[in-house]
Amino acid sequence: MERSVRSGPSDPNTRALINALRKTSKKHDVRIWKRVAEMIAQPARQRPAVNIGKIERHTSAGDVVVVPGKILGSGIITHKVTVAALNASSTARSAIVEAGGSVMSIDELLTQAPKGRGIMIIV
């Protein structure tokens, strides 16, 4: 029985993001971006889907969070938080913005904070 070779994501944008994360990780010697790249390189069905209620429980006001998957709108968020993710549902996006926070792509956060200081991954 032959084993198939794992080829990674076929979407060119996702491949470019993974390459940028790995390059920044090596350039600045920061492990957080390498870990995010590993998580994004997983099959899409294995990537995390995080509800805003979980973001509320694990963060405080002013935190910066990376979700290497999708943000979903279940739950309530009451404080200002910056969230970077591959994708976000419209309800999650509106709830975070209503609380005073912001939603951005992981690529945008990578250019803003290449050293990765003060950023946490929520899975």
KOLDREN-811373 format. One line per 4 residues: their letters; for each residue x, y, z of C-alpha. Coordinates in steps of 0.1 Angstrom, whole numbers, plus 2048, in hexadecimal, padded with zeros to 3 digits. Each point is the difference from the previous one (the first is absolute). Example, Ala and Ser with C-alpha at 12.3 -4.5 7.8 and 13.67 -1.06 7.14 Angstrom:
<atoms>
as	87B,7D3,84E  80E,822,7F9
</atoms>
This chain:
<atoms>
mers	800,800,800  80F,821,7F5  7FF,81E,816  7F6,821,7EF
vrsg	818,81D,803  7F2,81D,813  800,81E,7E9  7F1,81B,816
psdp	7E5,81A,7F8  7F9,805,7DB  7F4,824,803  81D,816,7F4
ntra	7F6,81B,81A  803,7E8,81D  821,7F2,7F2  80E,824,7FE
lina	7F4,807,824  811,7E1,80D  821,809,7ED  7FE,824,80E
lrkt	7FB,7F3,824  81D,7E7,7FD  817,81B,7F1  7F7,81A,81B
skkh	805,7E5,81B  823,7F9,7F4  809,824,7FA  7F6,80C,823
dvri	806,7DF,812  7DC,7FF,80C  7EF,7DF,806  7DC,80C,801
wkrv	7FF,806,7DA  80E,7DD,7FA  7E5,7F1,815  7E5,814,7EF
aemi	80E,7F4,7DE  7FF,7DC,80B  7DC,803,80B  7F5,811,7E0
aqpa	812,7E5,7EB  7E8,7E6,80F  7E2,7F4,7EB  7E4,81A,801
rqrp	7E9,7E8,814  81A,7FE,81C  805,826,803  7F0,80E,820
avni	7DF,812,800  7FF,817,81E  7E1,811,80E  801,823,80D
gkie	7F5,7F3,822  821,7EE,803  813,81F,7F6  7ED,813,81B
rhts	80A,7E6,81B  825,7FE,7F7  808,825,7F9  7FE,821,811
agdv	7FC,823,7F2  81B,80A,7E7  80D,7DD,7F9  80B,7F5,7DD
vvvp	7F5,7DD,7F6  808,7EA,7E2  7E6,7E5,7F6  810,7E9,7E5
gkil	7DD,7F7,7F3  7DE,810,801  7EF,816,81A  7DB,7F8,806
gsgi	7E6,816,810  7F3,7EB,81D  803,811,821  804,824,80C
ithk	81F,815,801  801,81F,816  823,80E,7FE  816,80E,7E5
vtva	817,7E6,7F0  813,7FE,7DF  7FA,7DF,7EE  814,7F3,7E2
alna	7F1,7E1,7EE  7FF,7EF,7DF  7DA,806,7FE  7E4,80D,816
ssta	7DB,7FD,7FE  7EC,820,7FB  7F0,7FD,823  822,7FB,810
rsai	80F,81E,7ED  7E3,817,80A  800,7F5,825  826,807,803
veag	7FD,822,7EF  7E2,809,816  815,7F8,81F  81A,819,7F3
gsvm	818,7E7,7F3  80C,7F8,7DD  803,7E2,7E9  81D,7FD,7E7
side	811,7E6,7EB  81E,7ED,80E  815,810,7E4  7F7,823,80C
lltq	80A,7F7,824  821,7F1,7F3  80A,821,7F0  7F5,814,81F
apkg	812,7EA,81A  81B,7EB,7F0  810,7F9,821  7E0,7F1,80E
rgim	802,811,822  7E0,800,814  7ED,7E9,7E8  7EF,7E0,80A
iiv	7F2,7E3,7ED  7DD,7F4,808  7F6,7DE,7F3
</atoms>
